[in-house]
Amino acid sequence: MARPVFRGPAYSARSSLERPISRIVGGIGQIAAKARQRRPPGSKVGELRLNDPIASPNAREDIALIVTFLLLSLTIIATIFLARLVLAARERGQLRPRPEAMVLGAITNFFDTLGIGSFAPTTAWIKLRGLVPDSFIPATLNTGHALPTVCQALIFIKLVEVDPLLMLGCIAAAVAGATLGVPLVQRLSVRSVQAVVGVALLVAALLYAMTNVGLVPAGGNALGLGGWLFGVAVAAHFLLGALMAFGIGLYAPSLILLSLLGLNPTAAFPVMMGACAFLMPISATRFVGTPRIDLRIVLGLAIGGIPAVLLAAYVVKNLPLDALRWGVVLVVLYAAAVLLCAAWSGARETSRSADSPPAEPAQPADAD
């Protein structure tokens, strides 16, 4: 039997979001090509350093144009997605956000802006409290954290200098990967989603622990990557974009990868935040139209998260992040264990059902 799909006025808004995407990507490509042509011979992307100008004055004008175009495009996409989200919530009678989700969104997005990440702690709390079924988790994460992530990207793309060609390549690759990943998530069984998210939480806990003990690479001082390093970064973000659709956070693996390739860790922030900010509204507009989502939780995460992002970006300067990461490690490990145990139990039940012989039909009673 076909899975029911919620459709109505909000369903038609999906095309309103998807139609401008090809135009935006095409415009970015034309501007980026122009900027590359105007780059002087002595300013190869891979050779940029913090103390060097990122390009000649003419190329800087093109870079400013790319940044402006990115910011405007991101604003347009976020506005259309917000309209789509509100319409869908009104159709389902889920316009009232859950207060608990608002608090959760504020806390997780506050620390997300500081680089800790939001997917793993959100998943851990959702699982601990049983806010939604396990199969709802990927859609909840991508949709609920989309607008706060857009706010992060708008701030860091404007304030932090990085080679725009690297940023554009990683953004485009991540969006393409997420476009591929969303349909796969919707076809997976609940047990498969539990297993994938459980493994993702284990990886996240490992990355947090590595960061705390100093095993994560410190990174170089480059503002861009050239040659095969550029190709590796773009290809990796395609894979990370696909994994985002499954609820696997992009921030930590992206930051580690770019640091290993020699990029300055500060310059990695607009790259990873920009990639997430573009792919999440596009992925979320598909998730919103599926039955595996509770929009009361989604709206709560978004409403609580946006002011928390602004507070973290502009007000907070110093926090004991190492101690916070260790706390996150413990919570995330617990949630991962619960999810993996549920997936394992489901697999065993399925195996037993398959091995057991079919029940014999009941015999009719003899007539007296």
VEXDREN-2710 file (C-alpha; in Angstrom, 1 decimal):
% VEXDREN-2710
k/r/px/py/pz
1/MET/0.0/0.0/0.0
2/ALA/1.3/3.4/-0.9
3/ARG/2.5/5.6/1.9
4/PRO/0.1/8.6/2.5
5/VAL/1.6/12.0/1.6
6/PHE/0.2/15.2/3.0
7/ARG/-0.6/17.6/0.1
8/GLY/-2.4/20.8/-0.2
9/PRO/-1.5/24.5/-0.8
10/ALA/1.8/23.9/1.0
11/TYR/2.7/21.1/-1.4
12/SER/2.7/23.4/-4.4
13/ALA/5.1/25.7/-2.5
14/ARG/7.8/23.0/-3.0
15/SER/8.1/23.9/-6.6
16/SER/8.4/27.5/-5.6
17/LEU/11.5/26.7/-3.7
18/GLU/13.0/24.3/-6.2
19/ARG/12.6/26.5/-9.3
20/PRO/14.9/29.3/-8.1
21/ILE/17.6/26.8/-7.1
22/SER/18.9/26.1/-10.6
23/ARG/18.9/29.8/-11.4
24/ILE/20.8/30.6/-8.2
25/VAL/23.4/27.8/-8.8
26/GLY/23.8/28.9/-12.4
27/GLY/24.4/32.5/-11.4
28/ILE/26.9/31.5/-8.7
29/GLY/28.8/29.5/-11.3
30/GLN/29.0/32.4/-13.8
31/ILE/30.2/34.8/-11.1
32/ALA/32.8/32.3/-9.8
33/ALA/34.1/31.6/-13.2
34/LYS/34.5/35.3/-13.8
35/ALA/36.4/35.7/-10.4
36/ARG/38.7/32.8/-11.3
37/GLN/39.6/34.4/-14.7
38/ARG/40.4/37.7/-13.0
39/ARG/42.6/36.1/-10.3
40/PRO/46.2/37.4/-10.9
41/PRO/49.0/34.8/-11.6
42/GLY/50.5/35.1/-8.1
43/SER/47.3/34.4/-6.2
44/LYS/46.6/30.7/-6.5
45/VAL/43.9/29.5/-4.2
46/GLY/46.1/27.0/-2.5
47/GLU/48.8/29.5/-1.7
48/LEU/46.6/32.0/0.1
49/ARG/47.7/32.8/3.7
50/LEU/46.2/34.8/6.5
51/ASN/48.7/37.7/6.0
52/ASP/48.2/37.9/2.2
53/PRO/45.4/39.6/0.3
54/ILE/43.0/37.0/-1.0
55/ALA/43.1/38.5/-4.5
56/SER/43.8/41.6/-6.5
57/PRO/41.5/44.7/-6.2
58/ASN/39.5/43.7/-9.3
59/ALA/39.1/40.1/-8.0
60/ARG/38.1/41.4/-4.6
61/GLU/35.2/43.2/-6.2
62/ASP/34.1/39.9/-7.7
63/ILE/34.5/38.2/-4.4
64/ALA/32.3/40.8/-2.7
65/LEU/29.8/40.2/-5.5
66/ILE/29.9/36.4/-4.8
67/VAL/29.4/36.9/-1.1
68/THR/26.5/39.3/-1.7
69/PHE/24.9/36.9/-4.1
70/LEU/25.3/34.1/-1.6
71/LEU/23.7/36.1/1.2
72/LEU/20.8/37.2/-1.0
73/SER/20.2/33.7/-2.3
74/LEU/20.3/32.2/1.1
75/THR/17.8/34.8/2.4
76/ILE/15.4/34.1/-0.5
77/ILE/15.6/30.3/0.0
78/ALA/15.1/30.7/3.8
79/THR/12.0/32.9/3.2
80/ILE/10.4/30.5/0.8
81/PHE/11.1/27.6/3.1
82/LEU/9.6/29.4/6.1
83/ALA/6.4/30.1/4.1
84/ARG/6.3/26.4/3.1
85/LEU/6.8/25.3/6.8
86/VAL/4.1/27.6/8.1
87/LEU/1.6/26.5/5.5
88/ALA/2.3/22.8/6.2
89/ALA/2.0/23.3/10.0
90/ARG/-1.4/25.1/9.5
91/GLU/-2.7/22.3/7.3
92/ARG/-1.8/19.7/10.0
93/GLY/-3.0/21.8/12.9
94/GLN/0.5/21.9/14.3
95/LEU/1.1/25.6/14.4
96/ARG/1.7/25.7/18.2
97/PRO/5.3/24.9/19.0
98/ARG/6.2/22.6/21.8
99/PRO/7.8/24.6/24.7
100/GLU/10.3/21.8/25.4
101/ALA/11.4/21.9/21.8
102/MET/11.9/25.7/22.1
103/VAL/14.3/25.3/25.0
104/LEU/16.1/22.4/23.3
105/GLY/16.5/24.5/20.1
106/ALA/17.9/27.4/22.1
107/ILE/20.5/25.3/23.9
108/THR/21.6/23.1/21.0
109/ASN/21.8/26.0/18.5
110/PHE/23.7/28.2/21.0
111/PHE/26.5/25.6/21.2
112/ASP/26.2/24.8/17.5
113/THR/27.2/28.4/16.8
114/LEU/30.3/27.8/18.9
115/GLY/31.2/24.8/16.9
116/ILE/30.0/22.0/19.2
117/GLY/27.2/20.9/16.8
118/SER/23.4/20.5/17.2
119/PHE/22.4/17.2/15.6
120/ALA/24.0/14.8/18.1
121/PRO/22.8/16.5/21.4
122/THR/19.3/17.1/19.8
123/THR/19.1/13.4/18.9
124/ALA/20.2/12.4/22.3
125/TRP/17.6/14.5/24.1
126/ILE/14.8/13.5/21.6
127/LYS/15.6/9.8/22.3
128/LEU/15.9/10.3/26.0
129/ARG/12.6/12.0/26.3
130/GLY/10.8/10.1/23.5
131/LEU/9.6/13.3/21.8
132/VAL/9.1/11.7/18.4
133/PRO/9.4/8.1/17.0
134/ASP/12.9/7.1/15.9
135/SER/12.0/7.2/12.2
136/PHE/11.1/11.0/12.6
137/ILE/14.6/12.0/13.8
138/PRO/16.3/12.7/10.5
139/ALA/13.4/14.9/9.3
140/THR/13.2/16.7/12.6
141/LEU/16.9/17.5/12.7
142/ASN/17.1/18.8/9.2
143/THR/13.9/20.8/9.3
144/GLY/14.0/22.1/12.8
145/HIS/17.6/23.4/12.7
146/ALA/17.4/24.8/9.1
147/LEU/16.5/28.4/9.9
148/PRO/19.0/28.7/12.9
149/THR/21.7/27.4/10.6
150/VAL/20.8/29.9/7.9
151/CYS/21.3/32.6/10.6
152/GLN/24.8/31.2/11.4
153/ALA/25.8/31.2/7.8
154/LEU/24.6/34.8/7.2
155/ILE/26.8/35.9/10.0
156/PHE/30.0/33.8/9.3
157/ILE/29.9/34.2/5.5
158/LYS/29.9/38.0/6.0
159/LEU/32.5/38.2/8.8
160/VAL/35.0/35.5/8.0
161/GLU/37.3/35.6/5.0
162/VAL/37.7/32.4/2.9
163/ASP/38.3/31.6/-0.7
164/PRO/34.8/31.9/-2.3
165/LEU/35.5/29.2/-4.9
166/LEU/36.1/26.7/-2.2
167/MET/33.0/27.8/-0.4
168/LEU/30.9/27.6/-3.6
169/GLY/32.2/24.2/-4.5
170/CYS/31.5/22.7/-1.1
171/ILE/28.1/24.3/-0.9
172/ALA/27.1/23.0/-4.4
173/ALA/28.4/19.5/-3.6
174/ALA/26.6/19.3/-0.2
175/VAL/23.3/20.4/-1.8
176/ALA/23.7/17.7/-4.5
177/GLY/24.5/15.1/-1.9
178/ALA/21.5/16.0/0.3
179/THR/19.2/16.0/-2.8
180/LEU/20.2/12.4/-3.3
181/GLY/20.0/11.4/0.4
182/VAL/16.4/12.6/1.2
183/PRO/14.6/10.0/-0.9
184/LEU/16.8/7.3/0.5
185/VAL/15.8/8.2/4.1
186/GLN/12.1/8.0/3.3
187/ARG/12.5/4.5/1.9
188/LEU/14.4/3.1/4.9
189/SER/12.7/1.0/7.6
190/VAL/12.5/2.3/11.2
191/ARG/15.2/-0.3/12.2
192/SER/17.6/1.0/9.5
193/VAL/17.1/4.6/10.6
194/GLN/17.8/3.5/14.2
195/ALA/21.0/1.8/13.2
196/VAL/22.3/4.6/11.0
197/VAL/21.6/7.3/13.5
198/GLY/23.0/5.2/16.3
199/VAL/26.3/4.7/14.4
200/ALA/26.3/8.4/13.6
201/LEU/26.1/9.3/17.3
202/LEU/29.0/7.0/18.1
203/VAL/31.1/8.8/15.5
204/ALA/30.1/12.1/16.9
205/ALA/31.0/11.1/20.4
206/LEU/34.4/9.9/19.1
207/LEU/35.0/13.2/17.4
208/TYR/34.1/15.2/20.5
209/ALA/36.5/13.1/22.6
210/MET/39.3/13.5/20.0
211/THR/38.8/17.2/20.1
212/ASN/39.1/17.3/23.9
213/VAL/42.3/15.2/24.0
214/GLY/44.0/17.2/21.2
215/LEU/43.9/14.5/18.5
216/VAL/42.0/16.7/16.1
217/PRO/44.4/18.5/13.7
218/ALA/45.0/22.1/14.4
219/GLY/44.9/23.0/10.7
220/GLY/47.1/25.2/8.6
221/ASN/46.8/28.9/7.9
222/ALA/45.5/28.8/4.3
223/LEU/42.3/30.6/3.3
224/GLY/41.7/28.3/0.3
225/LEU/42.7/25.0/-1.3
226/GLY/44.1/24.3/-4.7
227/GLY/44.5/21.3/-7.1
228/TRP/43.6/17.9/-5.8
229/LEU/43.1/19.2/-2.3
230/PHE/40.2/21.3/-3.7
231/GLY/38.8/18.2/-5.4
232/VAL/39.0/16.1/-2.2
233/ALA/37.2/18.8/-0.2
234/VAL/34.3/19.1/-2.8
235/ALA/33.9/15.3/-3.2
236/ALA/33.9/14.9/0.6
237/HIS/31.1/17.5/1.0
238/PHE/29.0/15.7/-1.5
239/LEU/29.1/12.6/0.8
240/LEU/28.6/14.7/3.9
241/GLY/25.6/16.3/2.3
242/ALA/24.0/12.9/1.7
243/LEU/24.7/11.8/5.2
244/MET/23.1/15.0/6.6
245/ALA/19.8/13.7/5.3
246/PHE/20.1/10.8/7.7
247/GLY/20.7/13.1/10.6
248/ILE/24.5/12.8/10.6
249/GLY/25.9/16.2/11.4
250/LEU/28.3/17.9/8.9
251/TYR/30.2/20.3/11.1
252/ALA/32.6/18.0/12.9
253/PRO/33.7/15.9/10.0
254/SER/33.9/19.0/7.7
255/LEU/36.0/20.9/10.2
256/ILE/38.4/18.0/10.7
257/LEU/38.7/17.3/6.9
258/LEU/39.4/20.9/6.0
259/SER/41.9/21.2/8.8
260/LEU/43.7/18.1/7.6
261/LEU/43.9/19.6/4.1
262/GLY/45.6/22.7/5.5
263/LEU/42.8/25.2/5.8
264/ASN/42.7/27.6/8.7
265/PRO/40.0/26.3/11.1
266/THR/38.4/29.8/11.3
267/ALA/38.1/29.9/7.6
268/ALA/36.3/26.5/7.7
269/PHE/33.3/27.9/9.6
270/PRO/31.7/29.8/6.6
271/VAL/32.3/26.8/4.4
272/MET/30.6/24.2/6.7
273/MET/27.9/26.6/7.8
274/GLY/27.2/27.8/4.3
275/ALA/26.9/24.2/3.1
276/CYS/24.5/23.3/5.8
277/ALA/22.5/26.5/5.4
278/PHE/21.9/25.9/1.7
279/LEU/21.2/22.1/1.8
280/MET/19.0/22.1/5.0
281/PRO/16.1/24.2/3.7
282/ILE/16.2/22.4/0.4
283/SER/16.1/19.0/2.1
284/ALA/13.6/20.2/4.7
285/THR/11.1/21.3/2.1
286/ARG/10.9/17.6/1.1
287/PHE/10.7/16.3/4.6
288/VAL/7.8/18.7/5.4
289/GLY/5.6/17.0/2.9
290/THR/6.1/13.5/4.5
291/PRO/4.2/11.8/7.3
292/ARG/7.4/11.2/9.3
293/ILE/7.6/14.6/11.0
294/ASP/6.0/16.5/13.9
295/LEU/6.0/20.2/13.0
296/ARG/5.3/21.2/16.6
297/ILE/8.8/20.0/17.5
298/VAL/10.3/21.5/14.3
299/LEU/8.8/25.0/15.0
300/GLY/10.0/24.8/18.6
301/LEU/13.6/24.1/17.6
302/ALA/13.5/26.9/15.0
303/ILE/11.9/29.5/17.3
304/GLY/14.2/28.8/20.2
305/GLY/17.3/28.4/18.0
306/ILE/17.4/31.7/16.1
307/PRO/17.8/34.1/19.1
308/ALA/20.3/31.7/20.6
309/VAL/22.5/31.9/17.5
310/LEU/22.5/35.7/17.6
311/LEU/23.4/35.6/21.3
312/ALA/26.3/33.1/20.8
313/ALA/27.7/34.9/17.8
314/TYR/27.7/38.4/19.1
315/VAL/27.6/38.3/22.9
316/VAL/29.4/35.2/24.3
317/LYS/33.2/35.2/24.0
318/ASN/34.5/32.6/26.4
319/LEU/32.9/29.3/27.7
320/PRO/34.5/26.1/29.0
321/LEU/33.8/24.2/25.8
322/ASP/36.0/21.2/26.7
323/ALA/33.9/20.4/29.7
324/LEU/30.7/20.9/27.7
325/ARG/31.9/18.5/25.0
326/TRP/32.7/15.8/27.6
327/GLY/29.1/16.2/28.9
328/VAL/27.8/15.9/25.4
329/VAL/29.9/12.7/24.9
330/LEU/28.2/11.0/27.8
331/VAL/24.7/11.9/26.7
332/VAL/25.4/11.0/23.1
333/LEU/26.9/7.6/24.0
334/TYR/23.8/6.8/26.0
335/ALA/21.4/7.7/23.1
336/ALA/23.6/5.8/20.7
337/ALA/23.4/2.7/22.9
338/VAL/19.6/3.0/23.2
339/LEU/19.1/3.3/19.4
340/LEU/21.5/0.5/18.5
341/CYS/19.9/-1.8/21.0
342/ALA/16.4/-1.0/19.6
343/ALA/17.7/-1.7/16.1
344/TRP/19.3/-5.0/17.2
345/SER/16.2/-6.1/19.0
346/GLY/14.1/-5.3/15.9
347/ALA/16.4/-7.3/13.7
348/ARG/16.2/-10.3/16.1
349/GLU/12.4/-10.1/16.2
350/THR/12.4/-10.0/12.4
351/SER/14.7/-13.0/12.2
352/ARG/12.6/-15.0/14.6
353/SER/9.4/-14.2/12.6
354/ALA/11.1/-15.3/9.4
355/ASP/12.4/-18.6/11.0
356/SER/9.2/-19.6/12.7
357/PRO/6.8/-21.8/10.7
358/PRO/3.5/-20.3/9.6
359/ALA/0.6/-20.9/11.9
360/GLU/-1.8/-23.6/10.9
361/PRO/-5.3/-22.5/10.0
362/ALA/-7.9/-23.2/12.7
363/GLN/-10.0/-26.3/12.1
364/PRO/-13.8/-25.8/12.0
365/ALA/-15.6/-27.3/15.0
366/ASP/-17.5/-30.6/14.4
367/ALA/-21.2/-30.3/14.2
368/ASP/-23.1/-32.2/16.9
END
